[in-house]
Amino acid sequence: MEAIEVQWMAACVADLVKAERAAERLEAQVRALAAAGALPACVVALVQRVVDEIGGACIRVGV
């Protein structure tokens, strides 16, 4: 594998890790708002699905 490919893959993994951390923060905020009755269940479910997809991507690439 060429060095440029390795750098690109490393950058992608770093971005995925950042996305996972951001998703975890978003999930916590959404849960707090939902507990306060400020968000409908459909929004909570949508955010949870996005968070799950990001987590699944991290698992697939071994992050």
N, C-alpha and C positions, 0 to 999 in steps of 0.2 A: 504494500500500500504506500502510496506517495505521501510525502510529508504534508502537502496541502490538503489531502483527503483526511488525514489524521487531525489536522488543525480544525477543519470544517466540522468533523464529527465531534470533537471536543467542545466546540462552540455550541453545537446543537444540544449536547447533553447539558451544558451549563445553562442554556436557555430553558431547557425542560425542568431543571431543578428550580430555577427562579419561578417558573410558572406554577410548579407544585406548591412552593411556599406561598405564593400569592393566592392560590386557590384555597389553601388551608386558612389563610387570614379571612378571605371572603366568606368562606363557609362559616367561620365563627361569628362574623358580623351578621350574616343572614340568619343564623340560628337565634342570635340575641334579638334581632328585630322580629322574628317570627314569634318568639316567646312573649314579646311585648304586644303581639297582635298587630304589628305594623306592616306585615307582609302576608299576602294570600298564599295558600298552600301550593298553588301552581308555580309561583315564583321560587319558593323554597325547593320544590321538586326539580325545577329546571336547573337551579344552581347546583344542587346535589348531583345531578346527572353530569354536568360539566366537570365538577370536581372528581367524580368517579372516572371519567374518561381520561383526565390528566393523570390521575393516579395509575390507571391501567397502562397508559403509555410509558410511565416511569418503570413500571414492573416489566413491561415487554423489553425495554432496552437495558434493564438491569441497574437502574439508578436507585 
